[in-house]
């Protein structure tokens, strides 16, 4: 069974529609996206990604260039820092943005890191 973990930041928007944001968690308690962000992504890039995710939370629905659909309910938030594209895949489930682990084809093992992805 997977249990989402709540993030600390929960922005509000004028209309009151705010998405909760949680990290996917495995049965063993691992949070692959949080681990990837903490262990593989530089601190300044984490700040950019966090700001972008808070923007998605507070202004949903939002589209390109920040968010794109991957089909079947999957979406990706796109963040750029130091000319590197970072992608965080998520789904929306009953008002909650669930950040999901993923691997992108074409990346080296080092670039795939702990999941989350980088283009």
N, C-alpha and C positions, 0 to 999 in steps of 0.2 A: 504494500500500500504506500502511496506517496502522499506526503503532507507538505503543503506550501508553508513557507516561512514569511512572515510579514516584514516589510522594509520599515525603516525608521521614519523616512520622509513620506508625508502624505500631503501633497499640495491641494489647494482648493481652487476652483475657478468660479467665475461670476455666476454661471448657471447652476452651480452646485453639483454637476456631474463630475465626480472624481473617481478615477480607477484606483483601487488598491493595487499594490505591486508586491508580488511574492516571488521567491526563488523556488524553482522545482526542487524537491528533496526526495532522495531515494529511500527505500525501506531501511537502508543501513544508516540513514541520517546525513548522507553526503549532499552537498549543494554544489553541483558541478559549475554552474555559472558564477556563483559567488567565489568559488575557489579560483576559477579562471581569472576573474577580475582582480582578485587579491594577489595571486601568484604570478600571473603572466602579463598583466597590463600595467604600464607605468602610471605613477600616481597622477600626473597631470592629465593623462588620457582618461583615467577613471573619473576624474572630476567632470570632464566633458561628457562622458557617457552618462554619468549620474544626472547632470543637468538636462541632457536630452531625454532621458527616461522620465524625469519629473515633468518635462514639457508634455510628453505623451500622456502622462497621468492626468494632468490638469487641463488639457485641451482636447481630449478625446471627443469625437473622432478627428483624426489628423492624417494627412496623406503625405505624398512626396513633397519635398525630398527627404523628410525625416523618417517617414514610415512607408513601407511598401508591402503589398500583399504577396505572399508566396503560394497562395492557393490553399484550399481546404481549411480555412480559418487560421492558418499560420501567417504571421506577419514578422517583419524585421524592422528594428529601429537602427538607423544608420548614423554613425557618429564619425567625425573626422578630427584627428589630432595629429599635428606634425606630418601632414600629407599621408597619413595611414588611415585607412577605412576600417572601422570596427563595426561589427554587426551583432546585435542581440536579438535572437528569435524569441517570439512570444505568442501566446494565444490570449484571447479575452474570454473569460468564463464568468458569467454572472457578475459583471462589474469589477472583476479582478484581472489584472494583467499578470500572467504567469510566465516568468522568464525561463526559457527552456534550453537545455544543452543541445548542441548541434556541431556537426563537422562539415566543413565546406570542401567540396572536391577541388583538387588542384593545388591545395596547400601542402607544404612540407610538414613532416611530423612536428618539427619545432614550431612552425607557425600555428599549427592546430592547437598546440599547447594543451590546456585542460578543457577545451571546448569553448563555446561562445563564438569563436570564429574571428577571422580577420581577413579582409580581402586585399 
